[in-house]
Amino acid sequence: MKFRILIIDDEKNIREGLAEYLQEDGYEVECAKDGEEGWNFFNNGDVDLVITDLRMPGIGGEEILRRILAQAPGFPVIVLTGHGTVETAVNAMRDGAWDFLTKPVDMDHLSLKIKRALENRELVFKHRQMTEEIERRKQFNSIIGNSRNIREVFETMSKAAPTKASILITGESGVGKELVADAIHELSPRKDFPLVKVHCAALSSSLLESELFGHEKGAFTGAVSQRHGRFELASGGTLFLDEIGEIDQNIQIKLLRVLQEKKFERVGGEKTVEVDVRIVAATNKDLKAEIEKGNFREDLYFRLNVVNIFVPPLRERKDDIPLLAASFLKEFAQENGKTIEGIHEKARSRLYSYEWPGNIRELRNCIESAVVMCQSNMITVDDLPPVLRDTPDEGWINIRLGANMEECEKAIIRGTLSYCKGNKTKAADMLGIGRKTLLRKLEDIDG
């Protein structure tokens, strides 16, 4: 990730000189010629650090500092000052500036201050992320993740759960649709009432009808007494219908009536039963395609799909693999009485490289297998299932133990350039440095 720095200084030579130097250091840089322009850019841009002169016409650096910290407490601001205003700079530090430098600026000193400020900002940001993740995991039951895709799922759940609307959860097998249904119930006003689950594909049509709506005594052979169905058991709460795409047309008609009228008759009965149930359904099928084939009623689809929540496959949210793997590792290590500290980098690389056709369910099984096979305090490639052991390594550079820093840098630069097939711009971006810096380092390497 490239950090973006905003330089605010009314002296053109200073701001352009700083900008050129920082760009070569790998930063994205924006410049503002005065306080007003700088303040507008800060409000409209995505900035990680601000460098501002103290003495400027119009809005001065002290006012810029006050405005920034009022809007974003703790934001890193480095102030520049002449020798005659050091006392003012010290006051700025008391007001919350990260640090200050006197002009003319010592560039190496500035680089160090920027690096430390951004490292601190990253630590604070990561701590906040972890805190938010802990709270989110409490709020969203056992759904683990912090990727952009899963955050969109959380946002939709937060909006839809408190309502009475029917929800259709879609996504491939193994992505965690049932966990989403659990979380929706827990976030809803119905959480103190039952959450009843029916796996529609596991039952024949006749059994499913009785399971959902119940039956009267003598309704069919073996019906020796009246039985309440899942709708009645879930009254006041939530009914989760998993694999809804598997139900036949007769059940679809009866289900549609319940959604429309909130009433039904038990199998073999004439008495109308009224219920107050919130429906959450899930499917790994494309129901629109099933409608076209004549397998699923369109009117039922629209009744179920008031709110759609698509749970992305794991291959589209690989940023969540570390969190998921760590959670499963802790669970299975405790279950098996083992002390395992983590997953080796090369093993983690295999987890990233694999496409996970079985999604989170497959990852969970993989980590359980690795824990069982692991004979040390760290899961290695050899502990992984064969499908992952046979995945080729990508993006690795071998550096001998004992190599000095210069040798390491050369190996990393050459390896990255090779990985990027000679594309220097892409290599520089991957390395987090400016293209000019990369070219200069390549000249040194080629000597």
C-alpha positions in Angstrom: 0.0 0.0 0.0 1.3 3.5 -0.9 0.9 6.2 1.7 -0.3 9.6 0.5 1.3 12.7 2.0 -0.1 16.3 1.7 2.5 19.1 1.7 1.2 22.6 2.5 3.7 25.4 2.0 3.5 28.8 0.3 7.1 28.5 -0.9 7.1 26.8 -4.2 10.7 25.6 -4.2 10.3 24.0 -0.7 7.0 22.1 -1.5 8.2 20.9 -4.9 11.6 19.8 -3.5 9.9 17.9 -0.7 7.5 16.4 -3.1 10.2 15.1 -5.5 12.2 13.6 -2.6 9.2 11.9 -1.0 8.0 10.5 -4.3 11.4 8.9 -4.8 10.9 7.4 -1.3 7.8 5.7 -2.6 5.1 8.0 -1.3 2.2 9.5 -3.2 2.4 13.3 -2.7 -0.1 16.1 -3.1 0.9 19.8 -2.8 -1.1 22.9 -1.7 0.2 26.4 -2.0 -1.6 27.8 1.0 -3.7 26.8 4.0 -7.1 27.2 2.3 -6.1 24.9 -0.6 -4.5 22.4 1.8 -7.6 22.3 4.0 -9.9 21.7 1.0 -7.7 18.9 -0.2 -7.6 17.3 3.3 -11.4 17.3 3.4 -11.8 15.9 -0.1 -8.7 13.6 -0.4 -7.5 10.4 1.1 -4.4 11.5 3.1 -2.3 9.6 5.5 0.0 12.4 6.8 0.2 16.2 6.5 3.4 18.3 6.4 2.6 22.0 6.8 4.5 25.2 7.2 3.5 27.3 10.2 3.8 30.8 8.7 1.6 31.2 5.6 -0.7 34.0 4.3 -4.4 33.4 5.2 -5.0 30.2 7.0 -1.7 29.4 8.9 -0.3 26.1 10.0 -1.6 26.4 13.5 -5.1 26.8 12.3 -4.7 23.9 9.9 -3.4 21.8 12.8 -6.4 22.7 14.9 -8.9 21.9 12.2 -7.3 18.5 11.3 -7.1 17.3 14.9 -10.7 18.5 15.6 -11.9 16.4 12.7 -9.4 13.5 13.0 -7.9 13.2 16.5 -4.5 11.7 16.5 -3.9 12.3 12.8 -0.1 12.7 12.1 0.8 16.4 11.3 4.5 17.4 10.9 5.0 21.2 11.1 7.9 23.1 9.4 9.2 26.3 10.9 12.0 28.8 10.6 14.5 29.2 13.4 12.7 32.3 14.7 9.5 30.4 15.4 10.7 27.3 17.2 8.7 28.3 20.3 5.5 28.4 18.2 6.4 24.9 16.9 6.8 23.6 20.4 3.3 25.1 21.2 2.0 23.2 18.1 3.5 20.0 19.6 1.5 20.7 22.7 -1.6 21.2 20.5 -1.2 17.7 19.1 1.3 17.9 16.2 3.3 14.7 15.7 6.7 16.5 15.4 8.3 19.6 13.9 11.4 20.4 11.8 13.2 23.7 11.3 14.1 25.0 7.8 16.2 24.2 5.9 14.9 20.7 6.2 17.2 17.8 6.8 15.7 15.2 4.4 17.0 12.1 6.2 15.6 13.4 9.5 12.3 14.1 7.8 12.2 10.6 6.3 12.7 9.1 9.7 10.0 11.2 11.3 7.5 10.3 8.5 8.3 6.7 8.8 7.7 6.7 12.5 4.5 8.7 12.2 3.1 6.3 9.6 4.2 3.2 11.6 2.4 4.6 14.6 -0.7 5.4 12.5 -0.7 1.8 11.2 -0.4 0.4 14.7 -3.3 2.5 15.9 -5.3 1.6 12.8 -4.6 -2.1 13.2 -5.5 -2.0 16.9 -8.8 -0.2 16.0 -9.4 -2.9 13.3 -8.8 -5.7 15.7 -11.1 -4.1 18.3 -13.8 -3.5 15.7 -13.4 -7.1 14.5 -13.8 -8.5 18.0 -17.0 -6.4 18.4 -18.2 -7.4 14.9 -17.7 -11.1 15.7 -19.7 -10.6 18.8 -22.4 -8.9 16.9 -22.5 -11.2 13.9 -22.2 -14.4 15.8 -19.4 -16.6 14.5 -19.0 -15.0 11.1 -15.3 -14.3 10.7 -13.9 -11.7 8.3 -12.9 -8.2 7.6 -12.6 -8.1 3.8 -14.6 -5.5 1.8 -16.9 -8.3 0.5 -17.8 -9.6 3.9 -18.2 -6.1 5.3 -20.9 -5.5 2.6 -22.7 -8.6 3.9 -22.5 -7.3 7.5 -23.9 -4.0 6.4 -26.9 -5.5 4.6 -27.5 -7.8 7.6 -27.5 -4.9 10.0 -30.1 -3.0 7.9 -32.4 -6.0 7.2 -32.3 -7.9 10.4 -34.4 -5.5 12.6 -37.2 -5.6 10.0 -40.0 -8.1 9.2 -38.9 -8.6 5.6 -38.2 -12.1 4.2 -34.5 -12.6 3.3 -33.0 -14.9 0.7 -29.4 -15.8 1.3 -27.5 -16.9 -1.8 -24.1 -18.3 -2.5 -22.1 -21.4 -3.2 -22.1 -24.4 -0.9 -19.8 -24.0 2.1 -19.7 -20.2 2.2 -21.5 -20.0 5.6 -25.1 -19.2 4.7 -26.5 -20.8 7.8 -24.2 -18.7 10.0 -25.7 -15.6 8.2 -29.2 -16.9 9.1 -28.1 -17.3 12.7 -26.8 -13.8 12.9 -29.9 -12.3 11.3 -32.0 -13.9 14.0 -29.7 -12.7 16.8 -29.8 -9.2 15.4 -33.6 -9.1 15.1 -36.3 -8.2 17.7 -37.2 -12.0 17.5 -34.0 -13.2 19.1 -35.8 -14.2 22.3 -38.1 -16.5 20.3 -37.2 -19.7 18.5 -34.9 -20.0 15.5 -36.1 -23.2 13.7 -34.2 -24.7 10.9 -35.3 -27.0 8.1 -32.9 -28.5 5.5 -35.3 -28.9 2.6 -33.1 -31.2 0.5 -32.8 -33.8 3.2 -36.6 -34.7 3.1 -38.9 -36.2 0.5 -41.8 -34.0 -0.6 -44.4 -35.7 1.7 -42.1 -35.7 4.7 -41.2 -32.0 4.1 -44.9 -31.0 4.0 -45.5 -32.7 7.3 -42.3 -31.3 8.7 -43.2 -27.7 7.8 -47.0 -27.7 8.5 -47.5 -30.5 10.9 -50.2 -33.2 10.6 -53.4 -34.4 12.2 -53.9 -37.8 13.8 -54.6 -40.3 11.1 -53.6 -38.1 8.2 -51.5 -40.9 6.8 -50.2 -44.3 7.9 -48.1 -43.9 11.0 -49.7 -40.6 12.0 -50.7 -41.8 15.4 -51.1 -38.4 17.0 -51.3 -34.7 16.0 -48.0 -33.1 15.3 -47.1 -29.4 15.2 -44.9 -28.4 12.2 -41.9 -26.2 12.1 -44.0 -23.1 11.3 -45.9 -23.5 14.6 -42.7 -24.2 16.5 -41.1 -21.1 15.1 -44.1 -18.8 15.9 -42.9 -15.4 17.1 -39.4 -16.2 15.9 -37.6 -17.1 12.7 -37.9 -20.1 10.3 -34.7 -20.9 8.3 -35.4 -22.8 5.1 -32.1 -24.1 3.8 -31.7 -25.3 0.2 -35.1 -23.7 -0.7 -34.5 -24.4 -4.4 -35.1 -28.2 -3.8 -38.8 -28.0 -2.8 -41.4 -29.2 -5.3 -44.3 -27.2 -6.8 -46.9 -28.5 -4.3 -45.0 -27.3 -1.3 -44.1 -24.1 -3.1 -47.8 -23.2 -3.4 -48.5 -23.9 0.2 -45.4 -21.9 1.3 -46.5 -19.0 -0.9 -49.9 -18.9 0.9 -48.2 -18.8 4.4 -46.0 -15.9 3.2 -49.0 -14.0 1.9 -51.7 -14.8 4.5 -49.7 -16.0 7.6 -52.0 -19.0 7.8 -52.1 -22.7 6.7 -53.8 -26.1 7.5 -51.9 -29.1 8.9 -51.7 -32.2 6.7 -55.0 -34.0 6.9 -56.7 -31.2 8.8 -59.3 -28.5 8.1 -58.6 -26.1 11.0 -56.7 -23.0 9.9 -53.6 -22.2 11.9 -52.3 -18.6 12.1 -48.6 -17.9 12.7 -46.3 -15.0 13.1 -43.0 -16.2 11.5 -40.1 -14.4 9.8 -38.8 -16.4 6.9 -35.1 -16.6 6.0 -34.3 -18.9 3.1 -31.0 -20.0 1.5 -30.0 -21.6 -1.7 -26.9 -22.4 -3.7 -29.0 -22.6 -6.9 -29.7 -19.8 -9.4 -33.4 -19.4 -8.7 -33.9 -17.2 -11.8 -32.6 -20.0 -14.0 -34.9 -22.4 -12.1 -37.8 -20.2 -12.8 -37.0 -20.2 -16.5 -36.9 -24.0 -16.4 -40.3 -24.1 -14.7 -38.9 -25.6 -11.5 -39.5 -22.7 -9.2 -42.5 -20.3 -8.9 -41.7 -16.7 -9.8 -44.3 -15.3 -7.3 -42.7 -17.3 -4.5 -39.2 -16.1 -5.5 -40.3 -12.5 -5.2 -41.9 -13.2 -1.8 -38.7 -14.8 -0.5 -36.3 -12.4 -2.1 -37.4 -9.1 -0.5 -33.8 -8.7 0.7 -31.1 -10.6 -1.0 -27.8 -11.3 0.8 -25.1 -12.8 -1.4 -22.3 -14.5 0.6 -19.2 -14.4 -1.6 -17.1 -17.5 -2.2 -13.8 -17.7 -0.3 -11.7 -17.2 -3.5 -13.3 -13.7 -3.6 -12.4 -12.8 0.0 -8.9 -14.3 0.4 -8.1 -11.4 2.7 -10.2 -13.2 5.3 -8.1 -16.4 5.1 -5.7 -15.4 8.0 -8.5 -14.7 10.4 -10.4 -17.8 9.4 -7.4 -20.0 9.6 -6.3 -18.6 12.9 -9.7 -19.2 14.4 -9.9 -22.8 13.1 -6.3 -23.4 14.3 -7.1 -22.3 17.8 -10.3 -24.4 17.9 -8.7 -27.7 16.7 -5.5 -27.3 18.6 -7.5 -27.0 21.8 -9.8 -29.9 20.7 -6.7 -32.1 20.1 -4.7 -31.0 23.1 -1.9 -29.5 21.0 0.2 -26.3 21.3 0.5 -24.9 17.8 1.7 -21.3 17.6 0.8 -20.6 14.0 1.2 -21.4 10.3 4.5 -21.2 8.5 4.8 -18.6 5.7 5.1 -21.1 2.9 2.0 -23.0 4.2 0.1 -19.7 4.4 1.2 -19.1 0.8 -0.4 -22.4 -0.3 -3.6 -21.3 1.5 -3.6 -18.1 -0.5 -2.8 -19.8 -3.9 -5.6 -22.4 -3.6 -9.0 -21.5 -5.1 -11.1 -23.2 -2.4 -13.9 -24.8 -4.4 -15.4 -26.1 -1.1 -15.1 -22.6 0.4 -15.0 -22.1 4.2 -16.1 -25.6 4.9 -13.1 -26.9 2.9 -10.7 -24.5 4.7 -12.0 -25.6 8.1 -11.5 -29.3 7.1 -8.0 -28.5 5.8 -6.9 -26.8 9.1 -8.4 -29.6 11.1 -6.4 -32.1 9.1 -3.2 -30.0 9.4 -3.6 -29.8 13.2 -4.0 -33.6 13.4 -0.9 -34.2 11.2 1.3 -31.5 12.8 4.1 -32.8 15.1 5.7 -29.5 16.0 4.6 -26.0 17.2 4.1 -24.7 13.6 2.0 -26.0 10.7 4.2 -26.5 7.6 3.5 -27.4 4.0 4.0 -31.1 4.8 1.1 -31.0 7.3 -1.4 -29.7 4.7 -3.7 -32.1 2.7 -2.2 -33.4 -0.6 -4.3 -31.0 -2.7 -2.5 -28.1 -1.0 0.9 -29.7 -0.8 0.9 -30.2 -4.6 0.0 -26.5 -5.2 3.2 -24.8 -6.7 4.9 -22.0 -4.8 4.4 -18.6 -6.3 6.1 -15.3 -5.5 8.9 -16.7 -3.3 12.5 -15.6 -3.2 15.2 -17.8 -1.6 17.8 -15.9 0.4 20.6 -17.8 2.1 20.8 -17.6 5.9 23.6 -15.1 6.8 23.2 -12.9 3.7 23.9 -9.2 4.5 21.2 -6.5 3.9 22.7 -5.5 0.5 22.6 -9.0 -0.8 19.0 -9.4 0.5 17.9 -6.1 -1.2 19.5 -7.2 -4.5 17.8 -10.6 -4.4 14.4 -9.1 -3.6 14.6 -6.4 -6.3 15.8 -9.0 -9.0 13.2 -11.5 -7.9 10.4 -8.9 -7.9 11.4 -7.6 -11.3 11.5 -11.1 -12.7 8.0 -11.9 -11.2 6.7 -8.7 -12.9 8.3 -9.8 -16.2 10.6 -6.8 -16.4 7.8 -4.2 -15.8 9.7 -1.7 -13.7 6.6 0.4 -12.8 4.7 -2.7 -11.5 7.8 -3.9 -9.6 8.3 -0.5 -8.0 4.7 -0.5 -6.9 4.9 -4.0 -5.5 8.1 -3.0 -3.6 6.5 0.2 -2.3 9.1 2.5 -3.7 9.1 5.1 -6.4 10.1 4.2 -10.0 13.1 6.6 -9.9 14.3 4.9 -6.7 14.0 1.5 -8.3 16.0 2.7 -11.4 18.7 4.1 -9.1 18.9 0.9 -7.2 19.1 -1.1 -10.4 22.0 1.1 -11.6 23.8 0.3 -8.3 23.1 -3.4 -8.7 24.3 -3.6 -12.3 27.3 -1.4 -11.3 
